[in-house]
């Protein structure tokens, strides 16, 4: 469906080809809206606007036409399909979309943990993780070879996660028992996010058996679940609440 936005510089109207994949969509944190110029508009005027609307940061042009009143609903997904970066339309229960949706759920779970976090060290890490998950969603929504401009999860992101794990674990006592999710409210939320992360990883592994995906995306999810576990223990320590040890069978 083609929608016409407010005038640009009070002269040209832009047609917005809404792919139902904006960064503000509920179904994905990763997807964006394509812009196309109507046939009567010079592409020399349009191209700089489109260039600033790439997924890298969702540029100023993207925010500008959204601020001018673009509606949240598009109707293009009413048939049960959505569009990946590169233009391919797939069913909303496609495994790639399902994996991406689980990453979105993970990001929401981490946001829930942030709301209960009063510790700067953990808050800073959680915010960084949320940014990375947004990029991971974009990565998973872009089939390999479709876009060179798309942000991808890489080795440096994995190394950052490992550094964060080391920093969080440094003040913790040696782990001598399995622990149950719980303790403080914050720790319980972080354990919940960890379990969602494990599910996202399982879906990504399944997707990797069917399609080519970024290997670093899988590695990052694996590290992230470890980081969330360490942060849950650190949250209990900071709030002076013991971890809940698994007692096992008596």
N, C-alpha and C positions, 0 to 999 in steps of 0.2 A: 504494500500500500504506500502510495506516495503522498506525503503531506507537505503543504507549503508553510514555511515559517514566516516570521516577521521580516520585513524588508531589510536588506543589507545596505547600509549607507544610504537608505531612503531611495534607492534606485532599483536594485535587482532583488527579485524574490528567489529564495533558495528552496529547492525541493529536497526534502529529507527522506531518503529511502531508509526507513527504520527497519533494521534487521532483527528487532526484538532482542537485541543483544547489547544494550547499553550497559555501562558500568553500574548504573543504578537499578538494573533489573533484579528482581527477586530471585530468578532462576539461576543466575550466574554472576559471580563477581568479576568475570573475566571479559565479558563480551561487550562490544561497542556498537555504535551506529554508523553506518556508512552515509556519506554525503555525496549526492550527485547533482550536477548543474542541469537545469532545464535546457532544452535545445536552443532557446533564444539567448542564453547567457554565455558570454565569452569564457572559454576555459582558462584563458590567461588571467582572468579575474578570480576564477574559482579555485585553481590549483593551490595558491598559497593558503587558502582557507582550509582546504582538505588536508594539506600537509601538516598544518598545526593541529589537526584533529586526530592524529594517529594515537594509537593506544599508549604510546610512551608518555605517561603522565596525563593522558586525556586532556589535550591542550586547551588553550584559552578559547579557541573557536567552539569547541565542544561545549564548554561551560556557557559560552555566550548564547548559543541558540537554545540551550536547555533553559537558561534563565529567562528567555523571552517567552516561555510558556509551552514548551513541548510537553505533551501529555504522557503520563506513565504507561497508559495502555496503547497498544498498537494494532491489535486484532490480527496481526500476521501469524501469531502462534496459536490461533484458535483451532487450527486443524491438527494440533498435536505435534507440530514440527517446530524446529528452531534452526538457526543458521550459525555455522562455525565461521571463524575467520577464514577467508578464502572463498566464501560464497556457498559452500556445500550445505544443503539443507538436510537435516537428519531428524528422526523421531526424538521426542523429548525423553524417551526411555532408552535411547542409545547409550551404550556403555560409556562412551566418552563424556556424554552429558551427565550421566549418573555419577561418574567419577568427579567431574567438575562440581556438581551439586554437593557432593560430600565434602569437598574442600571448602565450599561456601559455608556449609554447616559447621565445619571445624573452625572457620574464622569467626562465626557467630558465637560458638562456644568459648573461644578465647576472649571475645569481647565481653561475654558474661563474666569471665574470670577477672578481667581488668576492672570491671565495675566494683568488685569486692577487694581490690588490691590497694593497699595503702603503703606499699614498700617500693621505693623508687627503683631499686635494682631490678625487681621483677616487672614492674610497670614498663620500664624502658625496653626490656626484652620482649614483652608481650606485644608492645606496639610495633617493634621491628618485625616480629613474626607475622603480625597481621598484614603489614606491607608486603612481605615476601609471599604470603598466601594469595594475595591479590594478583601478584605476578605469576604465581604458579597456576592460578586459574586461567589466566591469559595464555600461558604456555600450553596447558592441556586442551584449550579450546582452539588451538592452532595446529592443524596437522603438519607434520614435518614437511619442509619445503614450501610452505604456503606464504611465509612472510619473513623477510630478513630483519624487519624493523621491530618485530615482536620481542618484548622482553622475555628472556628465557632464564630459568634457574640454572646456575652453573656451579663449578667447583668452589669459587669464593663464597657462595652462599652456604654451602655445606661446611666449609672451614669456619665460617662465622658461627654456625650452630654448634660446632664442636668446641669452639672457644667459649661460647656461652655455657655449655654444659660444664666445662672445666671450672669456670668462674663460680657457678652456682654450687657445684659439688665441693669446692675447696673447704668451706667451713663446716660441712656436714660430717657427722660421725660415720664410721664404717658401717655399711649395711650388713647386718648379721642375720636378718630374717626377711622373708617375704612380708610385704605390708599390704594391708587392705586399703582400698580407696576411702579416704575420710580423714578425720582429725578436725582441722579447722574448716570453716566454710570455704575459704579460698582454696585450700588443698583439695577439697572434694570437687570443686569446679575445675581445677586443673587436671585432676584424674579423669573427669568426664571428658574434657577436651582431648586427653591422651587416648582414650578409648575410641573417640571419633576419628582421631588421627590414624589409629591402627586400621580402622575400617576403610578410610581413604586410601591407605597404602595397599590394602588387599585388593581394592577395586582397580588401583593403578597397575598392580601386578597382573591382574586379569586382562586389563586393557593392553598391556605390553605384549601379551601372548597373541593378541589379535591384530594389533597395529603397531607401527613404529612410534614410540614416544621418547621424550628426552630422558636419558638414563639418570641424569642428575635430579630430575623431579622425584624419581623413586628413592634415591639416596637421601634427598632432603627430608622426605616424609619419614623415613626410618630414623634419621637423627632427631627429627622434631618430637617424635613420641618419647625418645629418651630424655630430651630436654624438658618436656612437660612433666615427666615423672620426677626428674631432679628438682624442678621448680615446686612441685607439690610437697616434696620433703622439706625444701628450704622454707616454704610458706609456713609449715607447721613449726619449724625451728624458730622462725622470726616471731611467731605468735605464741611461742612457748607452750605448744601443745604437742604431745608425743604422737609419733606415727602409730597407726593401729597395726600391731603385728598379727600375722596369720598364726593362729594357734594350732591348726591342723587337727587331725583326729585324736581324740583322747581315749 
